[in-house]
Amino acid sequence: MMICLLKRLWLIGEPKSYAEIAADYHVRPDKAANILAAAETQCEWLREIGYTQVDVYLKIFELALFGGIRESDAEASGNGTPAVVFL
């Protein structure tokens, strides 16, 4: 998956035009099985289970890096450090 992404972003292999990248993206073999909830929906799920400062930090095609902080884990860990999660 990461190799395909790097190829799409021209970081390895032969450079591709925007049209070639778009065509590869729309006909990729995992498209039918890779149906994801919207990033904001997934962020809302984190908020519902107690995470704060939840945000989407990066989006590339269908990949997203999002996360937040859960203060209650700071008390459970005993060292005062809140749990930070990136998904």
Wavefront OBJ file of the C-alpha trace (Angstrom):
o trace
v 0.000 0.000 0.000
v 2.727 2.481 0.968
v 4.725 1.715 -2.182
v 1.628 2.420 -4.281
v 1.121 5.701 -2.418
v 4.748 6.726 -2.905
v 4.509 5.922 -6.607
v 1.349 8.019 -6.850
v 3.127 10.919 -5.180
v 6.127 10.601 -7.551
v 8.499 9.848 -4.668
v 9.739 6.644 -6.291
v 9.605 5.313 -9.826
v 8.823 7.204 -12.979
v 7.022 10.555 -12.640
v 3.347 10.407 -13.585
v 0.998 13.100 -14.756
v -1.983 14.143 -12.666
v -4.263 12.288 -15.097
v -2.264 9.053 -14.690
v -2.353 9.348 -10.898
v -6.105 9.996 -10.946
v -6.697 7.025 -13.289
v -4.617 4.716 -11.046
v -6.515 5.926 -7.996
v -9.955 5.351 -9.480
v -9.256 1.811 -10.780
v -7.136 0.470 -7.916
v -7.885 -3.156 -6.976
v -8.849 -2.499 -3.331
v -11.419 0.203 -4.064
v -14.530 -1.997 -3.698
v -13.422 -3.390 -0.328
v -12.020 -0.130 1.046
v -15.175 1.714 2.115
v -14.374 3.925 5.076
v -16.394 6.213 7.309
v -15.681 9.901 6.818
v -12.753 11.204 8.863
v -15.038 13.615 10.752
v -17.324 10.696 11.684
v -14.348 8.788 13.060
v -13.236 11.905 14.973
v -16.714 12.107 16.492
v -16.343 8.499 17.667
v -13.152 9.506 19.507
v -14.961 12.446 21.118
v -17.766 10.126 22.234
v -15.313 7.901 24.143
v -13.661 10.806 25.922
v -10.934 12.173 23.673
v -10.455 15.947 23.423
v -8.523 18.099 20.955
v -9.573 15.649 18.232
v -8.658 16.696 14.709
v -7.628 15.452 11.284
v -3.950 16.278 10.894
v -3.241 14.940 7.406
v -5.224 13.684 4.411
v -3.751 12.006 1.320
v -6.216 10.331 -1.013
v -8.241 7.979 1.206
v -5.638 7.994 4.002
v -6.127 10.246 7.007
v -4.129 10.813 10.176
v -6.383 11.852 13.009
v -6.266 11.612 16.763
v -6.767 13.278 20.101
v -5.934 13.323 23.806
v -7.749 11.514 26.585
v -7.080 13.162 29.942
v -8.599 10.320 31.998
v -5.675 8.095 30.950
v -3.274 10.515 32.657
v -4.739 9.597 36.030
v -4.744 5.863 35.224
v -1.103 5.865 34.092
v 0.038 7.347 37.395
v 2.609 9.592 35.732
v 0.251 12.440 34.789
v 0.787 11.969 31.057
v -2.400 12.004 28.986
v -2.848 9.363 26.308
v -2.376 10.652 22.788
v -3.694 8.497 19.984
v -3.185 8.849 16.238
v -5.163 6.554 13.969
l 1 2 3 4 5 6 7 8 9 10 11 12 13 14 15 16 17 18 19 20 21 22 23 24 25 26 27 28 29 30 31 32 33 34 35 36 37 38 39 40 41 42 43 44 45 46 47 48 49 50 51 52 53 54 55 56 57 58 59 60 61 62 63 64 65 66 67 68 69 70 71 72 73 74 75 76 77 78 79 80 81 82 83 84 85 86 87
